[in-house]
Amino acid sequence: MSTVKIFLSHTSEFVNIARSLKWSILALASPDSVEVKLSEEMQGGANWRVWIEQNTRETDAFVFLYPRADIDNGWPAYELARFTENCEKPVIWIRNLELQKLPGMFEQYQSYPATEEGILKFFSEVFAKGLFTHGEPLNAEVDDIGSKSHKSAVDAACELAEAFADTLIKPKYYTRRILISLAYDRNRKFDPEQSKVTGNEDGMKMLGMSADATLSWSAVSEMFGDQVEWPRELETEFASIVAGALPPHLSPFATEQGIFIPIIAKCEVAQSQLRRVAVLFVEANSQKLRPMFEWQMPTAMPGQLASFVQLVRLMLRVRYDILDPKYQETRFQSPSQEMCLSLCDAALTEYKTVREESRKIGISGVSAFQMLFDKSLWDKLDAAADEYATHTKALKAYPEKLKTAEADFDHAAALAHVLQGLRENNAHWLAAAAAQFALFEWR
């Protein structure tokens, strides 16, 4: 039997899969019984059109690898056209299971799914059943369970199926996005009434609309009115964007979902007109951003005073962001036991965050803390520190106390009592800070 020649067609992106398949085929075949052609093996300086013409004409079978639907099939289609010209020879393609339809001229040919079972079937039909050799086996042992060739075929099928599966990249875009399609009147003047706005689900929520809604740009501008600046800012920048200027910063705006910053992500220009603008809405996490703003002090402010002001801000945050809201809820809202446990855990977590922020501004220990205060106040600081330790210990012990409490135990009142102790302790810290302000030399 003469050597069977197989032309392995693929895009350059998947050359590793093609090489793996080639060496698997050669490993299962007896010496000199199979030859596999890959375009990557073309010699340097070769005329690639001539190479394709010659090798597709001389091969006995055409195998196309189709791992993903978004690949450019231009060259494989050209290779197939040369192969099928004036002849009837086997054409197959190996595809990922998700891809049910092959585009264009490949569609008429039978495929093998790129699963372990599908690739093993391909090996079986090529080697044991003679798919490319008119029924004459190339290696009948491929179908003989327990044989070395069968094991090699199973191992190769498993490896190739995994390689195919790895190509199925599924992009996920985590964006709040709208797309503005700009329209113009006969005088080439921007027409907001005819300009349409669409977007994904999260993007349209920023406009209070559903994902399948379409509205005009004028409706968006009217919706926000004078309360939100970014639509007017965007519209005034259309001309500069066309001129090639870097898209400007747009003003943040607040919704029920939080604070968002509009970002111009993409623009399309044709015939000196802006045709489409993509805008993303990026959440501005106030909790994460706040330390960056709170740490910015006037450049001329003395270092000790700047650190002290930052420390006082942290004290006020503890009071009004952590303690007061939770105390009010436990004292007057009669929360459930589960809610009280959640409030306790939140308070401990937020205290930890404040300690971390304190460390970042250089107040990482007792000594650093005390150095911001006059020595005459150190006794008050020590007393406040001992008091703080007692109350935070009680807060940490609250969950365990609930486990052993009697049935009539008032869980909300008990947590409110602990939080009130911390509120009083916070007042002592603020009183010491007020005393320190009076001791600074203001000139």
MIFI-18815 format. One record per residue: residue in one letter; x, y, z of N, C-alpha, C in turn. Coordinates in steps of 0.2 Angstrom, whole numbers, plus 5000, padded with zeros to 4 digits. Each point is the difference from the previous one (the first is absolute). Layout:
BEGIN
aXYZXYZXYZ
...
***
This chain:
BEGIN
m500449945000499650065000500450065000
s499950054996500350064999499950055007
t500450045001500050055005499350045000
v499650015005499550045000500250075002
k499850054996500150075002499450045002
i500150035006499550045003500250075000
f499550044998500150085000499750025006
l500350035005499750025007499950084999
s499450024999499950075000499850035006
h500250065002499950035006500250075000
t499850045004500250075001500650005004
s500450054999500750015004499950005007
e499450025003499950015007500049935003
f499849954996499949935003500549954997
v500650034999500649964997500249945005
n499950025007500249955005499649945000
i499350014999499649944999500149964994
a500250044994500149964994500649965001
r500550035003500749965001499849945004
s499650015005499949945005499649954996
l499550014996499649964996500549964995
k500550044997500449974995500449945003
w500350025006500549955003499649945003
s499350015002499649955002499949954994
i499850034995499949964994500649964998
l500650035000500649974998500249945005
a499950015006500149955005499649945000
l499450014997499549944999500249964994
a500350044995500149964994500749974999
s500049954996500749964999500450054996
p500749995000500450044997499950014993
d500050064997499950024993499349994997
s499649985005499349994997499650065000
v500150055004499650065000500550065000
e499850054996500450075000499450055001
v500250055005499650055001500350074999
k499650044996500350064998499750065004
l500550045002499850065004500350064997
s499750064999500350064997500650025003
e500049995007500650035004500649964998
e500049954997500649964998500350024993
m499650054997500350034994500750035000
q500449984996500750035000500050074999
g500550035004500150084999500150024993
g499750054997500150024994499549974995
a499649955002499649964995499450054998
n499849994994499450034998499449975003
w499650035005499549975003499449984996
r499850044995499549984996500249934996
v500650004997500249944997500049945004
w500250015007500049955005499349975001
i499650055001499349975001499749974994
e500150024994499849974994500249934999
q500749995001500349944999499849955006
n500050025006499849955005499349985001
t499650054998499349985001499849964994
r500350014994499949954994500349935001
e500550005004500349935001499849965006
t499650035004499849975006499349964999
d499949955004499449955000499450025004
a500150045005499550025004500150075003
f499550045002500050075002499750005007
v500350025005499850005007500050075002
f499550035002499950075003499950005007
l500450045004499950015007499650075001
y499449995004499650055001499850015007
p500450035004499950005007499550065003
r500050064996499650055002499650034994
a499450035001499650034995500350074998
d500450035003500250074999500750004996
i500249944997500750004997499950024993
d500550034997500050024993500149944995
n499549984996500049944996500350014993
g500350064999500250024993500549954997
w500549995004500549954997499849935000
p499749975005499749935000499550004994
a499650054998499649994995500450004993
y500550045000500450004994500349934999
e500349975005500349945000499549944998
l499450015002499549954999499850014992
a500050064998499850014993500549974995
r500650005002500649974996499949935000
f499949975006500049935001499449964996
t499450045000499449974997500050014993
e500450044997500050024993500149934996
n499549994996500049944995500249935003
c499749995006500149945003499549995006
e499949935002499649985005500449965005
k500250045005500449965006499750025006
p500249965006499750015006500150075003
v499550035003500150075003499649995007
i500350015005499750005007500350065004
w499650015005500250065005499949975007
i500450035004500049985007499850065004
r499450005003499750075003499949995008
n500050055003499850005007499249985000
l499849975005499349975000499550065000
e500250065002499550055001499950034993
l500449994995500050034993499649954996
q499350024999499649954996500050014993
k500350064998499950024993500750034997
l500249984995500750034997499850044994
p500350065000499850054995500249984993
g499750024995500250004993500149934997
m500549994996500149944996500249945005
f500150015006500249945004499349965003
e499550044999499449985004499749934997
q500149984994499849944997500449945002
y500550015003500449945002499949975007
q500149945001499949975007500550025005
s499850005006500550025005500049955006
y500650015004500149965006500050055006
p499649995005500050045006500750005003
a500350055003500650005003500049985007
t499649945001500049975007500449945000
e500249985006500449945000499749944996
e499349995000499749954997500050014992
g499950074998500050024993500749994997
i500550025003500749994997500249935000
l499849965005500249935000499649974994
k499450024999499649974994500450024994
f500350064999500450024994500649955000
f500349995005500649965000499849934997
s499449975003499849944998499849994993
e499750054997499850004993500650014995
v500450045002500650014996500549945000
f500149975006500549955000499749935000
a499549985004499749945000499549984994
k499750054998499449994995500250034993
g500650034999500350034994499650054997
l499850065004499750054997500350034994
f500750015000500350034995500349954995
t499949945001500449944996499549954997
h499450034999499549954996499949945004
g499950015007499849945004500649965002
e500650014998500649965002500350035006
p500049965006500350025006500750035000
l500150055003500750035001500349975007
n499649995005500249975006499449975004
a499849944999499449975002500049995008
e500650015003500149995007499750065004
v499950064996499750065003499349985003
d499649954997499449985003500049945005
d500649975001500149955004500150025007
i499550005004500050025007500649965004
g500450035003500549965004500750014996
s500050014994500650014996500350075001
k500750004999500450065001499750054995
s499849994994499850054996499350035002
h499649965003499450025002500150055006
k500449985005500250055005500350064998
s500450004995500350064997499550054997
a499549964997499550044996499550045006
v499949965005499650035006500350065003
d500749995001500450055003500050064996
a500149994993500050064996499450034999
a499449965000499350034999499950055006
c500249975006499950045007500450074999
e500649994998500450065000499750054995
l499849984994499850044995499350035002
a499649965003499350035002500150065005
e500549995005500150055005500350064996
a500449994995500350064997499550044996
f499549964997499450044996499650035006
a499949975005499550035005500350075003
d500750005000500350065003500050064995
t499849994994499950054995499450045001
l499549975003499350035001500050055005
i500350064998500050065004499350035000
k499750015006499450045000500150065003
p500150064997500150065003499450025004
k500150035006499550035004500150075001
y499650054998500150075001499650035006
y500450015005499650035006500050085000
t499550024996500050074999499250025000
r500050075002499350034999500150054994
r499749984994500250034994499450024996
i500150064997499550034996500350024993
l499750004995500250024993499650054997
i500350064999499650054997500150014992
s499549994996500150004993499850074998
l500450044998499950074998499750014993
a499550045000499650024993500150074999
y500050024993500150074998499450024995
d499950065000499550034996500350014993
r499650034995500350014993500650055000
n500050045005500550055001500649975004
r500049945001500649965004500050035007
k499550025003499950025006499849955005
f500349995006499849945004499250015002
d499749944999499350005002499949955006
p499950035006499949965006499449965000
e499550024996499349975000500149934996
q500450004995500049944996500649965002
s500450025004500649965003499749955005
k500249944999499849945004500549985005
v499749985006500449975006499849935001
t500449955000499949935002500649985005
g499949945002500549985005499949935003
n500449985004499949935003499650015006
e499849955004499550005005500250055006
d500749995002500250055005500150074998
g500250014994500150074997499350035000
m499549974997499350035000499750015007
k500249975005499850015006500250075003
m500650024998500250075002499650054997
l499649984995499550054997499349995002
g499949955005499449985002499649964995
m500349974995499749964995500149935000
s499649964996500249934999500549994995
a500349944999500549984995499850014993
d499349984999499850004993499750074998
a500150055004499750074999500450034995
t499750054996500450044996499750075001
l500450055001499850075001500450054997
s499850064999500450054996500550035005
w500550034998500450045004499750065003
s499550034997499750065003499649975006
a499749944999499649985006500549995006
v500649974999500549995005500250075003
s500150054996500250075003499450035004
e499449994998499450025003499949965007
m500149945000500049965006500450025005
f500650024999500550025005499950075002
g499850044995499950075001500650045003
d499950055004500650045003500349965006
q499849945002500249975006500749964998
v500149984994500549964998500450044994
e500750005001500450044995500249964994
w500149945001500449964995499750004993
p499350004999499850004993500150064996
r500050065004500150074997500850004998
e500449985005500750004999500249954994
l499749954999500249954995499850044993
e499450035000499850034993500450054998
t500250045005500550064998500649984998
e500249945001500749974998500049964994
f499450004996500049964994500550034995
a500050064999500550034995500749995001
s500250005007500749995002500249934999
i499549955001500149934999500249994993
v499650024995500150004993500750024998
a500250065003500650024999500649965002
g499949955004500549965002500250015007
a499750045004500150015007499949945004
l500450005006499849945004499450025004
p499549945000499450025003500050035007
p499650045002500150045006499749965006
h500250025006499749975006499250035001
l499649955002499350025000499850005008
s499650045002499850015007499649945003
p500249985006499749945003499250025001
f499649955001499350015002499849955005
a499550015004499749955005499449974997
t499949945002499449964999499849965006
e499549975000499849965006500549945001
q500449984994500449955001500750025002
g500150075000500750025002500250064996
i500750025001500250054996500449974994
f499950034994500349974994500450064996
i500549984997500450044996499949984992
p499850054996499949984993500750004996
i500249954996500650004997499849994992
i500350044996500049994993500549954998
a499749944998500449944999500249994993
k499650024995500150004993499650044996
c500350034994499650054996500249974993
e499550014996500049994992499950064996
v500550024996499950064996500049984992
a499650034997499949994992499950064997
q500350024995499950064996500050065005
s500550015004500150055005499350015004
q499749955001499450005005500149955005
l499850015006500049955005499349964999
r500149934999499449964999499849965006
r500549985004499849965006500450015006
v499850005005500450015007499749955005
a500549965002499949955006500250035006
v499550005005500250035007499949945005
l500549995004500049965006499850035006
f499749975005499950035006500349965006
v500650035002500449975005499850025007
e499949955005499850025006500550035004
a499950055004500550045004499849985007
n500449955003499949975006500250055005
s499550045004500250055004500449985006
q499949945002500449975006500750004998
k500149974994500749994998500450074998
l499650054997500350064998500150055006
r499549995005500050055005500750015003
p500449955002500750015003500450044996
m500049994993500450044996499950075000
f499350025001499950075001500150035007
e499949965005500150025007500750015001
w500449964997500750015001500450064997
q499650034996500350064996499950065005
m500650025002500050065004500350064997
p499950065002500350064996500849995001
t500350024994500749995000500450035005
a499850065002500450045005499849985007
m499549965001499949985007500549965003
p500250015007500649975003499849925001
g500549964999499949935000499649975006
q500250035006499649975006499350025000
l499850064998499350025000499749974994
a500349984995499649974994499949935003
s500449965003499949945003499450005005
f500050055004499550005005499350014997
v500050054995499350014997499849934997
q500449964997499849944997499849955005
l500350005006499849965005499350025003
v499950065000499350035003499549984995
r500150004993499649984995499849925001
l500549965002499849935001499649995007
m500150045005499650005006499350024998
l499950054996499350024998499749954995
r500449964996499749954996499849945005
v500449985005499849955005499350025003
r499950065001499450035004499449994995
y500150034994499450014996499949954995
d500549964998499949954995499949935003
i500349995006500049945003499649995006
l500150045005499649995006499350035000
d499950064998499350035000499549974996
p500149984994499549964996499849945003
k500549965003499949935003499650015007
y500250055003499750015007499350024999
q499850054995499350024999499649944998
e500349954996499649944998499949965005
t500549985004499949955006499550035006
r500150075000499650035006499350014998
f499850024994499450024998499649964995
q500449954996499649974995499949925002
s500249985006499849935002500249954994
p500750004999500249954994500049935003
s500049954995500049935002500749985003
q500049945003500649985002500649994994
e499749984995500549994994500250074998
m499650055000500250074998500550035005
c499949985006500550035005500649974999
l500149934999500649974999500350034993
s499650024995500350034994500350075002
l499650045004500350065002500650005004
c500049955005500649995004500649994995
d499949954996500649984995500250064996
a499550044997500250064996500450055004
a499850015006500450055004500749985001
l500149935002500749985001500450004993
t499749994995500350004993500250084999
e499550045001500150074998500650035005
y500049985006500550025005500749984997
k500049944998500649974997500350054994
t499550024996500150044994500350075002
v499750035005500350065003500749995003
r500149955003500749995003500549994994
e499849974995500449994994500250074997
e499450044999500150074997500550045005
s499949995006500450045005500849984999
r500149934999500749984998500250034994
k499650014995500250034994500250075000
i499850045005500150075000500650015006
g500349945002500650005004499850005008
i499449995001499849995008499949935001
s500549965001500049935000500049965007
g500150045005500149985007499950055005
v500049985006499950045006500550065000
s500649984999500550065000499950054995
a499849984994499950054994499450045002
f499549965003499450045002500150055005
q500449985005500150055006500450064998
m500549994995500450054998499650064997
l499449994998499650054997499750055005
f500049985006499750035006500550035005
d499850055003500550035005500049955006
k500650005003500149955006499550015005
s499750065001499550015006499449964999
l499949984993499349964999500149935000
w500649975001500249934999499649965005
d499950025006499649975005499349994998
k499750054997499349994997500049954994
l500550004996500149954994500049935003
d500449995006500149935002499349985003
a499750045003499349985003499549994994
a500050044995499649984994500249944997
a500649985000500349944996499749945004
d500150015007499849945004499249994999
e499750055000499250005000499849974993
y500450024995499949974993500149935000
a500549985003500249925000499449975003
t499850025006499449975003499449994996
h499850064996499450004996500149964994
t500550004997500149964994500149925002
k500249995006500049935002499349975001
a499650055003499249985000499749994994
l500250044995499750004993500249934997
k500649985001500249944997499749945003
a499850015007499749945004499350004999
y499750054996499350004999499749944997
p500349974994499749944997500049945005
e500549995004500049945004499550015006
k499950065002499650025005499349984998
l499850014994499349984997499949935001
k500649964999499949924999499849985007
t500250035006499949975006499450045004
a499750054996499550045004499449965001
e499650035005499349975001499550024995
a499549974999499550014995499750075000
d500050035006499750075000500550055000
f500649984998500650054999499850054995
d500150075001499950054996500650014996
h500149974994500650004996500150074997
a499550044998500150064997500250055006
a499750005006500250045005500749995002
a500249945000500749985002500550034995
l499949994994500450034995500050085000
a499450035001500050075001500450035006
h500049965005500450025006500850004999
v500249954996500749994998500250064995
l499550014996500250064995500050075003
q499550005005500050075004500650015004
g500349945003500750015003500550024995
l500049984994500550024995499950074998
r499350025000499950074998500350055005
e499949985007500250045005500850005000
n500349944998500750005000500350054994
n499650004994500250044995499950075002
a499550025004500050075002500650025004
h500349955004500650025004500550014995
w500149964995500550014995500050074997
l499350024998499950074997500250055005
a499849995006500150055005500850025001
a500449945000500750015000500350034994
a499749994994500250034994499850085000
a499450015003499850075001500550045004
a500249975006500550035004500750014997
q500249954996500650014996500050064995
f499450014997500050054995500150075004
a499850005006500150065004500750015002
l500449955000500750005002500550024994
f499749994994500550024994500150075000
e500650024998500250074999499850034993
w499450035001499750034993500350074999
r500450014995500350074999499950024993
***
